[in-house]
Amino acid sequence: MPKLTDPVSFRCGLVSKNRVALAALTNQQSEEDGTLSRDEESWLLRRAAGGFGIVTTCASHVSASGKGFDGQLGIYADGQLPRLTELASGIRERGALGLVQLYHGGVRSPSRLTGTQPLSASSFQEAREGFEVPRAATLQEISGIIEDFVGAGVRAKRAGFAGVELHGAHGYLLSQFLSREMNTRTDEWGGPIESRARILREITRRLRAAVGEGFAIGVRLSPEDYGFARGLDLDETVAVAAMLAEDGVDFVHLSLWDFRSRSKKRPEEHALPLFRAAVPRSVPLVAAGKIWTSEDAEEVLALGADVVALGRAAILNPDWPIEHTREGWQPRRGPLTPAEYAELAVSPRFATYLKRFPNMVAQD
Ligand SMILES: Cc1cc2nc3c(=O)[nH]c(=O)nc-3n(C[C@H](O)[C@H](O)[C@H](O)COP(=O)(O)O)c2cc1C
């Protein structure tokens, strides 16, 4: 079994110096027009300096109409490139592979942020306060969305990032297409899982053709329903991972939320070995979800992952990849005050967003 400190190679030719990644973390620090702010840059560069082999940006919208959060990073316009280029250089200089997570919110892109009714694979209702019923994307709009993802990926390459992670998880647009419940289309973009996965496959293939080798294209998937993600089936998600591996993705990232949980569909099994069996060994599996200690991380590698991705532990422990090798070291846990967060390159704005997550923020 590999160690966390061992390098890991991707078939595009890139190598991460270790097996510890910073997971994509929305932090609401970008400017109104999606331009990277100094605070957001500091937050990411601090983790690159702290030894993370892979540093992933927050979910970054690929079109103005795909915006899902206030203060979200954008990668849909060339005007956003100069600041992204500075970030990519900073991450590279600190020895990490920088990835941009490419995102479209679909039904989670509210008109308040985009000025237009949300779209999705199909129209549907949800019993949620303030829910805006989406309209089904037209064929032309689907082509446009694919182009937006490819355009954003090409922009990430031009900025000097090592690669991108397609956000196919958590019930956002690409996950809405994968969903049996949110995608009830009867054309070639809906129906059997091969068709519901078509949009992700098209993006992967076209992006690969546009960027060539030497640039990582990964995908993040939710194996099963959780939070906004619904209508996902474990076996279908395993099949999607295998299809995407065939199409040329460099890694598959499984968002587990809690790595200790067994699968919902087959409670006697863990999802990771199922994905490991279906995806060729040349395609590393990344896994995230309540990984705090090195023992947790090693357990995740033992289950079949090649790389661990840290979210909350990385917010609280910017030097995790360096510190975890020290005998007896224990990660810091929340809650922290905004003043304490500021010392970890987590600005008051990010700390405010963290209040929605239990046990993260204490009163100043
Ligand atoms: C503040 C915060 C922001 C997040 N933003 C994103 C995001 O932009 N994209 C994404 O795929 N997941 C996002 N997630 C999920 C994390 O990447 C991660 O999978 C999850 O927090 C579980 O890992 P953890 O227990 O190590 O935090 C976010 C989680 C948190 C806590």
The ligand as an ORCA input file, in Angstrom:
! r2SCAN-3c Opt
* xyz 0 1
  C     -16.805     25.439      3.476
  C     -16.985     24.321      2.486
  C     -17.056     24.616      1.138
  C     -17.166     23.585      0.187
  N     -17.140     23.889     -1.159
  C     -17.071     22.901     -2.067
  C     -16.876     23.194     -3.449
  O     -16.734     24.348     -3.872
  N     -16.832     22.141     -4.311
  C     -16.947     20.858     -3.893
  O     -16.900     19.938     -4.705
  N     -17.122     20.554     -2.589
  C     -17.158     21.538     -1.672
  N     -17.257     21.215     -0.356
  C     -17.137     19.811      0.071
  C     -15.660     19.505      0.399
  O     -14.851     19.575     -0.752
  C     -15.491     18.128      1.062
  O     -15.808     17.118      0.153
  C     -16.355     17.962      2.301
  O     -16.196     19.106      3.142
  C     -16.002     16.722      3.100
  O     -14.651     16.743      3.465
  P     -14.168     17.179      4.945
  O     -14.928     16.338      5.898
  O     -12.683     16.926      4.907
  O     -14.480     18.647      5.110
  C     -17.228     22.242      0.608
  C     -17.206     21.959      1.996
  C     -17.067     22.970      2.915
  C     -16.948     22.619      4.372
*
